[in-house]
Amino acid sequence: MSASVGDRIRMHSNHTDVPDRTGTVVAVLGQDGPPYRIRFDSGEETIVTPGPDATFEPGSITDKVGLAAEQAGEKAAEVAGAAKEQAEGAAGAAARVVSDVADDVAKRFER
């Protein structure tokens, strides 16, 4: 049983008084299938390895594009954060170099 990001999952209940759980595959964590990260319609998000009581339905193109955009935005934020940290580190290093040069110049004028 394999699914792709954006597909819908229905986990059938084993009890008559408990409703089925439905959600959307937001990530495929295995190489070609399970486990999957599922965002249930209740808002809960968890990792699932579906059993025989689960069925998949293909997701709509709109859902798949929306999830891809969401994941791209998360990755962009991650990359921007890393770039900011590197820039701050470079700025700090540059400030230290300028300070060291200024100290050297000041010591030369003291003589």
C-alpha angles and dihedrals in degrees: 000000000000134000138178133222110290096028118128123238128203115195106198116222121239091211128068094222095050118077124228116265118234130188148141129266106241097173139013105218099180124073095252103359143336140069101059133185105232127195105204121212087250088066095252115132122202144149114262136186099195121224130205091286092068129086131189129216123192112259123234120263089243091057092046093049091047092052091046090052091048092051091046090052091050091050091047090052090049092050092045090052092051091047090050091052091050092048092049089049091050092047090051091049091048091049090052091051092050090048091050092049091048090051091050091050092048091050091052091054091050091064 
